[in-house]
């Protein structure tokens, strides 16, 4: 993996957020062979930035698994920029930080906390976690209360973390009915240069975030099935061809609709398996696998997206 990254310049691009393949048995141990197959597929599709976070269910990983995962991630090809998740709880993050110190990850994704919190407390804790891990943080703003109930103080705290170099980027994932109207994002960009903020909710708002808000990049889950299409969507936005970008975006919506309806991570976990890109195995608790009728509906959608991606690859 890469250990030197130019911040914020290299936030311009597509970040895949893969599922974490596990053995399909009672132990649910991490299947590194299948994960390697999926990583190589994404890499061949042109995406070299990978975030292991919510789609990998890192909220529920054990410390022993975390150590094994980091060791595997650190040995991935040198052209890959890998961002592992950490947290979300303070104590858990400090324990994970001691493991992270042994490696040279340029940054880690700070998973959002839903436990009691406020802006000052999170800012203090995040500074301590970054120091303990000896690395930088990629913040994950999932809703307007991610940094506490006082939104303005929360945004001020984010601004200070960026200004002081503790945070080198923000994954912005606040869902809006219309991504063009977002007062909270506007408030964030009044405090933080937009070069540090990437769209963090997949293809659905990506074109709007890049066109209207001038964000430099976006994250993708469905792009793990269709990396060429995700890259093509980004390239279209880069050259200002937003009509083509919207057409490419439309190809993701059937899968994205199911992810929104049934749970983004569990649907992606199943979709990668149904597309036969990797054997993703059993999902660990506290999340359940899709039912048979859900798989019957998902399978042709995942396979069609894969076919579209293979078609796009042949055209490049």
C-alpha positions in Angstrom: 0.0 0.0 0.0 1.0 3.6 -0.4 2.3 5.3 2.7 2.8 8.9 1.4 -0.2 10.9 0.2 -0.5 14.5 -0.9 -3.3 16.1 1.1 -5.7 17.5 0.0 -4.7 17.1 -3.6 -5.2 13.3 -3.8 -8.7 13.6 -2.4 -9.6 14.3 -6.0 -10.9 11.0 -7.3 -13.1 7.9 -6.5 -12.9 6.0 -3.2 -14.3 2.5 -3.2 -15.8 1.3 0.1 -15.7 -2.5 -0.2 -17.5 -5.1 1.9 -15.3 -7.5 4.0 -15.5 -11.1 2.8 -15.8 -13.7 5.5 -15.8 -17.5 5.5 -19.3 -18.9 5.2 -19.3 -20.9 8.5 -19.9 -20.4 12.2 -16.6 -18.8 12.8 -17.2 -16.0 10.2 -13.4 -15.5 10.0 -12.1 -13.0 7.5 -11.5 -14.6 4.1 -8.3 -12.9 2.9 -8.2 -14.8 -0.4 -11.7 -13.6 -1.4 -11.0 -10.1 -0.2 -7.9 -10.1 -2.4 -9.9 -11.2 -5.4 -12.3 -8.3 -4.8 -9.5 -5.7 -4.3 -7.8 -6.8 -7.5 -11.1 -6.5 -9.4 -11.6 -3.0 -8.1 -8.0 -2.1 -8.9 -8.2 -3.4 -12.4 -11.3 -1.2 -12.8 -9.1 1.8 -12.1 -9.9 2.6 -8.5 -6.9 2.8 -6.3 -8.4 4.4 -3.2 -10.1 2.0 -0.8 -11.8 2.8 2.5 -12.7 -0.1 4.9 -15.4 1.2 7.1 -19.2 0.8 7.4 -19.6 -1.5 4.3 -17.0 -3.8 5.9 -18.9 -3.7 9.2 -15.8 -2.5 11.1 -18.1 -1.2 13.8 -18.4 -4.8 15.0 -14.9 -6.2 14.3 -12.9 -7.8 17.2 -9.5 -6.5 18.1 -7.9 -9.7 17.0 -9.6 -9.5 13.6 -8.6 -5.8 13.4 -5.0 -6.6 13.8 -5.1 -9.3 11.2 -7.0 -7.0 8.8 -4.5 -4.1 9.2 -1.6 -6.5 8.6 -3.2 -7.7 5.4 -4.1 -4.2 4.2 -0.6 -3.0 4.8 0.7 -5.7 2.4 -1.6 -4.8 -0.5 0.0 -3.5 -3.8 2.0 -0.2 -3.5 -0.2 1.7 -5.8 -3.2 1.4 -3.5 -4.2 4.1 -0.9 -5.9 2.3 1.9 -7.9 4.0 4.6 -9.0 1.7 7.5 -11.8 2.7 9.8 -11.3 3.3 13.6 -13.8 3.6 16.4 -16.5 4.7 16.8 -16.2 4.6 20.6 -13.3 6.5 22.3 -12.0 3.5 24.3 -12.2 1.2 21.4 -10.5 3.7 19.1 -7.6 4.0 21.6 -7.1 0.3 21.7 -7.2 0.2 17.9 -4.8 3.1 17.7 -2.1 1.0 19.4 -2.4 -1.5 16.6 -2.4 1.2 13.9 0.9 2.7 15.2 2.7 -0.4 14.0 1.9 0.4 10.4 2.1 3.5 8.2 -1.4 4.3 7.1 -1.5 7.9 5.9 -4.9 8.4 7.6 -7.8 6.5 9.2 -11.5 7.0 8.8 -13.0 8.1 12.1 -16.3 6.2 12.2 -19.2 8.4 13.4 -20.3 7.9 17.1 -23.9 7.8 18.1 -23.2 7.7 21.8 -23.4 10.7 24.1 -21.2 13.4 22.7 -20.7 17.1 22.1 -18.5 19.2 19.9 -15.8 20.0 22.5 -15.7 16.4 23.7 -15.3 14.9 20.2 -12.7 17.5 19.2 -10.6 16.6 22.3 -11.1 12.9 21.8 -10.3 12.9 18.1 -7.0 14.8 18.8 -6.1 12.2 21.4 -6.9 9.3 19.1 -4.9 10.8 16.2 -1.9 11.2 18.5 -2.2 7.7 19.8 -2.4 6.3 16.3 0.4 8.5 15.0 -1.6 9.3 11.9 -4.2 11.7 10.5 -8.0 11.4 10.5 -10.6 11.4 7.7 -13.8 12.5 9.5 -17.1 11.0 8.6 -20.1 13.4 8.9 -23.2 11.2 8.6 -25.8 13.6 9.8 -26.1 17.1 11.2 -25.7 15.8 14.8 -22.5 13.9 14.1 -20.6 16.5 16.1 -23.2 17.0 18.7 -26.6 18.8 19.0 -25.1 22.3 18.7 -24.5 22.3 14.9 -22.5 25.5 14.8 -20.1 24.5 17.5 -19.7 21.1 15.8 -18.8 22.8 12.5 -16.4 25.1 14.3 -14.7 22.0 15.9 -14.4 20.4 12.4 -12.8 23.6 11.1 -10.2 23.6 13.9 -9.3 20.0 13.3 -8.7 20.7 9.7 -6.8 23.9 10.3 -4.5 22.2 12.8 -3.8 19.3 10.5 -5.4 16.6 12.7 -8.0 16.0 10.1 -6.9 15.8 6.4 -10.3 15.2 4.9 -14.0 14.9 5.4 -16.4 12.2 4.1 -19.6 14.1 3.8 -22.6 11.8 4.0 -25.6 13.8 5.1 -28.6 12.6 3.0 -30.8 15.2 1.4 -34.0 15.0 -0.7 -32.3 17.6 -2.9 -28.5 17.7 -2.7 -28.4 21.2 -4.2 -30.1 22.6 -1.1 -27.9 21.9 1.9 -27.4 24.7 4.5 -25.2 22.4 6.7 -22.8 21.7 3.8 -22.7 25.4 3.1 -21.8 26.0 6.7 -19.1 23.4 6.6 -17.6 24.9 3.4 -17.5 28.3 5.1 -15.1 26.8 7.6 -13.2 24.2 5.5 -11.8 24.6 2.1 -13.9 22.4 -0.3 -10.7 20.6 -1.4 -10.8 18.7 1.9 -14.4 17.5 1.5 -15.5 14.5 -0.5 -19.0 13.4 -1.3 -19.6 10.3 0.9 -22.9 8.7 -0.1 -22.2 6.9 -3.4 -23.4 7.8 -6.9 -26.8 9.2 -6.0 -25.7 12.7 -5.0 -22.2 12.5 -6.6 -22.9 14.5 -9.7 -24.6 17.3 -7.8 -21.9 17.4 -5.2 -19.2 17.7 -7.9 -21.1 20.0 -10.2 -22.9 22.4 -7.8 -20.6 22.2 -4.7 -17.3 21.6 -6.5 -16.3 18.8 -4.2 -13.2 17.0 -5.5 -14.3 13.4 -5.3 -16.8 10.8 -4.0 -17.0 7.4 -2.3 -18.7 4.4 -3.9 -20.1 1.1 -2.6 -21.8 0.1 -5.9 -18.6 1.0 -7.7 -17.1 -2.2 -6.1 -19.4 -4.0 -8.7 -18.8 -1.4 -11.4 -15.5 0.4 -10.9 -15.1 1.3 -14.6 -18.4 3.1 -14.5 -17.6 4.9 -11.3 -14.3 6.1 -12.8 -16.1 7.1 -16.0 -18.7 9.1 -14.0 -15.9 10.9 -12.2 -14.0 11.6 -15.5 -17.2 13.0 -17.0 -17.6 15.4 -14.1 -13.9 16.4 -14.4 -14.3 17.5 -18.0 -17.7 19.1 -17.4 -19.7 16.6 -19.4 -22.5 16.4 -16.8 -25.1 15.0 -19.2 -22.9 11.9 -19.6 -22.2 11.9 -15.9 -26.0 11.8 -15.2 -26.4 8.9 -17.7 -23.7 6.9 -16.1 -25.2 7.7 -12.7 -28.5 6.3 -13.8 -27.0 2.9 -14.3 -26.3 2.6 -10.5 -29.7 3.6 -9.3 -31.4 0.2 -9.3 -28.8 -1.1 -6.9 -28.7 2.1 -5.0 -32.5 2.0 -4.5 -32.2 -1.5 -3.0 -29.3 -0.4 -0.8 -31.4 2.6 0.5 -34.4 0.3 1.1 -32.8 -2.7 2.8 -29.5 -1.3 4.2 -26.5 -0.1 2.2 -23.9 -2.4 3.6 -25.9 -5.7 3.7 -27.1 -5.2 0.2 -23.6 -4.5 -1.1 -22.3 -7.5 0.7 -24.8 -9.7 -1.1 -24.5 -7.9 -4.4 -20.8 -8.6 -4.7 -21.5 -12.3 -4.1 -24.4 -12.4 -6.5 -22.2 -10.8 -9.2 -19.7 -13.6 -8.5 -16.9 -11.2 -7.9 -16.0 -12.7 -4.6 -17.6 -15.1 -2.0 -18.5 -12.6 0.6 -19.7 -15.2 3.1 -21.7 -14.6 6.4 -22.4 -11.2 7.7 -21.5 -10.8 11.4 -24.1 -9.7 14.0 -25.7 -7.2 14.6 -26.8 -7.2 10.9 -28.7 -10.0 9.2 -28.3 -11.4 5.7 -30.9 -10.7 3.0 -33.8 -13.1 2.7 -34.2 -15.4 -0.3 -36.8 -13.2 -2.0 -34.6 -10.2 -1.6 -31.7 -12.1 -3.2 -33.9 -13.1 -6.1 -34.7 -9.4 -6.7 -31.1 -8.3 -6.1 -29.3 -10.9 -8.2 -30.4 -9.7 -11.7 -29.7 -6.1 -10.8 -26.2 -6.8 -9.6 -25.5 -8.9 -12.6 -26.8 -6.2 -15.0 -24.6 -3.6 -13.3 -21.6 -5.9 -13.7 -22.5 -6.4 -17.4 -22.7 -2.7 -17.9 -19.3 -2.3 -16.3 -17.8 -4.9 -18.5 -19.3 -3.1 -21.5 -17.8 0.2 -20.3 -14.4 -1.5 -19.9 -14.4 -2.8 -23.4 -15.0 0.8 -24.7 -12.1 2.3 -22.9 
